[in-house]
Amino acid sequence: MDRYNEMLKSYNTDYRDEIVRQEVEKILRENIARNSNEEVYRFLFGCIDLTSLNPTDNQRQIAAFTRQVNEFDNQNPELNHVAAVCVYPNLVECVRMNLEVSDVNIAAVAGGFPSSQTFTEVKVAETALAVAEGANEIDTVMNVGQFLNEEYEDICDEIVEIKHACRNARLKVILETGALGSCSNVKKAALLAIYSGADFIKTSTGKITPGATPEAFYVMCQAIKEYHKKTGTRIGIKAAGGISETAEAVKYYTLAEAVLGEEWLSKEYFRIGASRLATALLDSIVSAGKK
């Protein structure tokens, strides 16, 4: 048996999707009302990876997008900044040149985003170039086709190479959970990514349907929790893909709180990738403040 399958056998990866759904529903039913409040909304805003990943993106648009982050900081000093600005690798320098807020990270989707269907050498080079341009976070995609064919060694070796190219930047590995087919596969993919050096695991690219789901996120939290218990290594988690409303964001907060605990409730270990969620959260913060 190879070391990857041996590693997987040391964890519980035998999940029944219906049982997971019931467990998620129970957690949300018992906790969602308690977490639907201004304090949580403010926390979630500070955990956003504010994202622009459109085929029409250009230097002018991304410069304006970045300046909005600066202006928000000036206009709302009582709120935490977003955690990061996330763009395509060729636009990293544009963000770096326009970003004036010191504690907002620059994230780049690199390594064959969103399909992961290119040469490992291209993924490594793209990652290294993005980091050289100023990215301190890299979001890359696990090769789902290889995963479904159980080519675990190839997947893990590639993530290791991309991680090395990150240098001091943090690596988020996107599992594309909507394409994995089962909760058991989500657990295996999460463990393989963590085992290979991911600093974060992330649900989705946002380019396929379904994107993030509470069930997949719950299973990923379980993988992080079990890995931490065995090794002491703490891995972050990011929900992304179709999360645009406050109520949806609160679900992911609630699941992370229930499974991982308060130690993970900081932008160092919890993120939400979104483009429209920021506006929804701001509206919710204002509404909650009036009550």
Backbone torsions as a table, in degrees:
resi	resn	phi	psi	omega
1	MET	NA	132.9	178.9
2	ASP	-73.6	165.0	-172.9
3	ARG	-68.0	-23.8	-179.3
4	TYR	-73.2	-46.9	175.7
5	ASN	-66.2	-34.5	177.1
6	GLU	-63.8	-41.1	176.5
7	MET	-62.2	-46.6	-178.4
8	LEU	-61.7	-35.4	-179.5
9	LYS	-68.9	-15.8	178.9
10	SER	-84.6	0.3	177.1
11	TYR	-123.7	160.3	173.8
12	ASN	-82.3	110.7	176.7
13	THR	-116.7	10.9	-179.2
14	ASP	-93.4	91.6	-176.4
15	TYR	-113.0	140.8	170.2
16	ARG	-100.9	122.0	-173.4
17	ASP	-56.9	-38.1	-178.4
18	GLU	-67.6	-38.1	177.7
19	ILE	-65.9	-41.3	177.4
20	VAL	-60.5	-45.1	179.5
21	ARG	-58.1	-42.6	-179.9
22	GLN	-66.3	-39.8	179.5
23	GLU	-65.2	-40.9	178.6
24	VAL	-64.7	-45.4	179.7
25	GLU	-60.0	-38.7	-179.7
26	LYS	-66.0	-45.6	179.3
27	ILE	-60.4	-45.5	-178.3
28	LEU	-67.9	-41.3	-179.8
29	ARG	-60.5	-38.0	-175.3
30	GLU	-85.1	-17.3	-170.6
31	ASN	-128.3	-16.7	-171.2
32	ILE	-63.7	-38.5	-178.7
33	ALA	-64.9	-40.6	-179.8
34	ARG	-63.3	-33.5	-176.2
35	ASN	-92.3	-0.3	179.0
36	SER	-89.7	77.2	-175.7
37	ASN	-148.6	169.2	-174.2
38	GLU	-61.8	-38.1	-179.2
39	GLU	-60.4	-44.4	179.3
40	VAL	-68.3	-40.5	178.5
41	TYR	-59.3	-42.4	179.2
42	ARG	-64.8	-41.9	177.6
43	PHE	-60.0	-47.2	-177.9
44	LEU	-61.6	-38.2	178.4
45	PHE	-58.9	-41.1	-179.9
46	GLY	-73.0	-5.3	179.7
47	CYS	-106.9	5.9	-177.2
48	ILE	-76.7	133.9	162.2
49	ASP	-92.3	98.7	-176.0
50	LEU	-71.7	119.7	-161.5
51	THR	-120.2	137.0	168.6
52	SER	-134.1	108.7	-177.6
53	LEU	-134.3	62.8	-177.7
54	ASN	-108.6	148.9	177.8
55	PRO	-65.8	-16.6	-179.7
56	THR	-93.3	-0.1	-179.1
57	ASP	-58.8	141.6	176.5
58	ASN	-147.7	176.7	-175.2
59	GLN	-58.6	-44.9	-177.6
60	ARG	-62.8	-45.5	-178.2
61	GLN	-65.8	-42.7	-177.8
62	ILE	-71.5	-32.8	174.7
63	ALA	-62.3	-43.8	178.6
64	ALA	-66.4	-39.8	178.2
65	PHE	-59.2	-43.9	-179.3
66	THR	-69.7	-40.0	179.8
67	ARG	-64.2	-26.5	175.3
68	GLN	-62.9	-35.0	176.8
69	VAL	-65.2	-43.3	177.7
70	ASN	-61.4	-45.5	-177.6
71	GLU	-65.8	-38.0	178.2
72	PHE	-61.4	-41.3	179.5
73	ASP	-60.6	-39.9	179.8
74	ASN	-70.5	-35.4	-174.8
75	GLN	-85.8	-22.9	-175.1
76	ASN	-132.0	62.8	-176.2
77	PRO	-64.7	-17.3	-179.1
78	GLU	-79.8	-12.4	-179.2
79	LEU	-102.3	149.7	172.3
80	ASN	-66.0	150.6	172.8
81	HIS	-68.6	165.2	165.1
82	VAL	-64.1	160.1	-176.0
83	ALA	-75.8	-36.7	-175.2
84	ALA	-158.2	160.0	168.0
85	VAL	-109.3	126.8	-173.4
86	CYS	-117.4	123.9	-176.2
87	VAL	-141.4	176.2	172.4
88	TYR	-68.3	154.5	-173.2
89	PRO	-59.9	-34.6	-178.4
90	ASN	-72.3	-7.2	179.9
91	LEU	-109.6	5.5	179.3
92	VAL	-61.0	-45.8	-178.7
93	GLU	-60.3	-37.9	178.9
94	CYS	-60.6	-43.5	177.3
95	VAL	-63.5	-47.0	-178.3
96	ARG	-59.2	-39.0	-177.5
97	MET	-73.0	-22.8	-175.3
98	ASN	-108.0	-16.7	-176.0
99	LEU	-78.2	125.0	-178.6
100	GLU	-110.1	-7.7	-177.7
101	VAL	-90.6	121.6	-167.4
102	SER	-72.3	-30.4	-174.3
103	ASP	-104.5	24.0	170.3
104	VAL	-101.8	123.5	-178.1
105	ASN	-78.6	162.9	175.1
106	ILE	-112.6	116.9	-179.5
107	ALA	-109.9	144.1	176.7
108	ALA	-127.7	138.2	171.2
109	VAL	-84.7	112.9	-174.9
110	ALA	-134.9	164.2	178.0
111	GLY	87.9	43.4	175.1
112	GLY	81.1	24.4	178.0
113	PHE	-61.2	139.3	1.9
114	PRO	-98.9	-5.4	-171.7
115	SER	-92.2	-21.1	-175.0
116	SER	67.9	12.6	-176.3
117	GLN	-96.2	75.6	171.8
118	THR	-156.2	-179.4	-175.9
119	PHE	-71.3	143.9	177.0
120	THR	-55.6	-39.3	-179.4
121	GLU	-60.7	-37.0	178.3
122	VAL	-67.9	-42.1	179.5
123	LYS	-62.2	-44.2	-179.5
124	VAL	-65.3	-44.3	-179.9
125	ALA	-64.0	-42.9	179.8
126	GLU	-62.9	-40.6	177.1
127	THR	-62.4	-48.1	-178.7
128	ALA	-62.3	-39.6	179.1
129	LEU	-66.3	-41.2	179.1
130	ALA	-63.2	-41.2	178.4
131	VAL	-66.0	-41.3	178.4
132	ALA	-62.7	-30.9	179.3
133	GLU	-78.6	-13.1	176.7
134	GLY	127.4	1.7	177.9
135	ALA	-70.2	132.1	172.8
136	ASN	-111.7	8.0	170.4
137	GLU	-142.4	139.0	178.7
138	ILE	-123.1	127.5	174.0
139	ASP	-106.4	114.4	-179.0
140	THR	-122.9	164.1	-173.6
141	VAL	-112.0	129.2	171.0
142	MET	-64.3	142.8	178.0
143	ASN	-74.5	101.4	-174.9
144	VAL	-66.2	-38.0	179.3
145	GLY	-59.5	-44.1	177.6
146	GLN	-66.0	-39.1	179.0
147	PHE	-60.3	-47.7	-177.8
148	LEU	-64.8	-22.5	176.2
149	ASN	-93.5	7.6	177.8
150	GLU	59.9	34.7	176.1
151	GLU	-89.2	63.6	-170.5
152	TYR	-66.6	-37.6	-179.0
153	GLU	-63.0	-44.0	179.5
154	ASP	-62.2	-42.9	179.3
155	ILE	-60.7	-50.2	-175.0
156	CYS	-68.2	-40.6	177.6
157	ASP	-61.2	-38.6	-179.7
158	GLU	-67.1	-44.0	178.6
159	ILE	-61.8	-39.4	177.9
160	VAL	-60.0	-43.3	179.7
161	GLU	-65.5	-41.9	179.1
162	ILE	-65.2	-41.1	177.7
163	LYS	-59.6	-42.0	178.6
164	HIS	-62.6	-39.1	179.7
165	ALA	-69.0	-19.8	178.7
166	CYS	-69.6	-21.9	-174.5
167	ARG	54.7	-113.7	-178.5
168	ASN	-91.8	-1.7	178.6
169	ALA	-75.6	149.7	178.3
170	ARG	-84.1	143.1	-176.8
171	LEU	-107.5	122.9	172.4
172	LYS	-106.0	123.7	179.6
173	VAL	-102.7	120.5	-179.5
174	ILE	-87.0	125.5	-177.2
175	LEU	-86.9	-18.6	-172.6
176	GLU	51.2	61.8	-171.2
177	THR	-61.0	-27.8	180.0
178	GLY	-66.6	-15.6	179.5
179	ALA	-101.4	-2.4	-172.2
180	LEU	-85.2	-21.7	169.1
181	GLY	92.0	-22.3	-178.6
182	SER	-161.4	160.1	176.5
183	CYS	-66.1	-33.5	176.8
184	SER	-61.2	-41.9	177.9
185	ASN	-66.7	-37.1	176.9
186	VAL	-60.0	-43.6	-179.7
187	LYS	-63.1	-44.6	179.8
188	LYS	-63.2	-45.6	-179.3
189	ALA	-62.5	-41.3	179.1
190	ALA	-61.0	-46.0	-178.6
191	LEU	-65.6	-40.0	178.4
192	LEU	-63.7	-41.7	179.2
193	ALA	-64.5	-44.6	179.6
194	ILE	-63.9	-45.2	-179.2
195	TYR	-59.4	-29.5	-176.4
196	SER	-88.6	-2.1	174.0
197	GLY	113.3	9.5	177.4
198	ALA	-60.3	139.3	173.0
199	ASP	-87.8	-27.1	175.2
200	PHE	-136.1	152.4	162.7
201	ILE	-116.2	144.5	-170.6
202	LYS	-131.0	145.0	-174.0
203	THR	-68.5	-55.1	-163.3
204	SER	-149.4	158.4	172.0
205	THR	-77.4	-21.3	-172.0
206	GLY	82.7	3.7	-176.5
207	LYS	-102.6	-4.7	174.6
208	ILE	-129.1	166.3	176.4
209	THR	-118.2	133.2	-1.4
210	PRO	-77.3	156.6	173.0
211	GLY	-89.5	-122.8	177.1
212	ALA	-67.5	141.7	170.5
213	THR	-133.2	147.1	177.9
214	PRO	-58.0	-34.8	-177.8
215	GLU	-66.3	-46.1	178.4
216	ALA	-63.9	-41.7	179.7
217	PHE	-61.6	-42.2	178.5
218	TYR	-59.4	-45.6	-179.7
219	VAL	-65.2	-39.3	177.2
220	MET	-63.4	-40.0	175.2
221	CYS	-60.1	-41.0	178.6
222	GLN	-61.8	-41.4	179.0
223	ALA	-62.8	-44.2	179.3
224	ILE	-62.5	-43.6	-178.7
225	LYS	-62.9	-46.1	-178.3
226	GLU	-67.6	-39.6	179.1
227	TYR	-65.2	-41.1	178.0
228	HIS	-62.5	-40.7	-179.9
229	LYS	-63.3	-38.3	-178.3
230	LYS	-77.9	-35.3	-168.5
231	THR	-119.0	-18.4	-174.5
232	GLY	81.1	0.5	-179.0
233	THR	-87.4	127.0	-178.3
234	ARG	-101.1	122.4	-178.5
235	ILE	-110.6	141.8	177.7
236	GLY	-83.7	167.0	179.8
237	ILE	-135.3	141.6	-179.1
238	LYS	-133.4	127.3	173.5
239	ALA	-96.9	131.6	179.5
240	ALA	-155.7	148.8	177.8
241	GLY	112.5	87.5	175.3
242	GLY	87.5	11.0	-179.4
243	ILE	-93.7	101.9	-176.0
244	SER	-126.1	-8.5	-178.0
245	GLU	-115.6	148.7	-178.9
246	THR	-56.2	-45.0	-177.0
247	ALA	-59.5	-37.3	177.9
248	GLU	-67.7	-43.2	-179.9
249	ALA	-61.2	-38.9	-179.7
250	VAL	-63.1	-32.0	177.7
251	LYS	-60.2	-44.2	-177.7
252	TYR	-70.3	-37.4	173.5
253	TYR	-58.8	-46.8	-176.4
254	THR	-63.0	-40.9	179.2
255	LEU	-68.6	-41.1	177.6
256	ALA	-63.2	-42.2	179.1
257	GLU	-61.5	-44.6	-175.4
258	ALA	-69.6	-40.7	-174.8
259	VAL	-89.1	-45.6	-172.3
260	LEU	-97.0	-29.7	178.5
261	GLY	93.0	175.8	-173.8
262	GLU	-64.2	-22.7	-179.1
263	GLU	-61.4	-23.3	180.0
264	TRP	-95.3	-3.3	-174.6
265	LEU	-89.9	68.1	172.2
266	SER	-150.1	162.3	-178.8
267	LYS	-68.9	-11.4	175.7
268	GLU	-70.7	-24.6	-175.3
269	TYR	-132.2	-0.8	-179.1
270	PHE	-138.4	125.8	179.4
271	ARG	-138.2	156.5	170.1
272	ILE	-130.3	125.7	177.9
273	GLY	-92.3	125.4	-175.0
274	ALA	-161.9	157.6	172.1
275	SER	-113.0	-36.1	-176.7
276	ARG	-100.7	-14.7	-174.6
277	LEU	-62.5	-33.9	-176.6
278	ALA	-56.9	-44.6	-179.8
279	THR	-64.5	-42.1	179.8
280	ALA	-62.9	-42.0	179.7
281	LEU	-66.4	-40.3	177.2
282	LEU	-60.1	-43.0	177.2
283	ASP	-61.6	-40.4	-179.4
284	SER	-67.5	-38.5	178.8
285	ILE	-63.1	-44.2	179.1
286	VAL	-63.5	-45.1	-178.9
287	SER	-63.5	-42.5	179.8
288	ALA	-65.4	-35.1	-179.8
289	GLY	-68.5	-20.1	-179.2
290	LYS	-86.6	-12.8	-176.6
291	LYS	-77.3	NA	NA
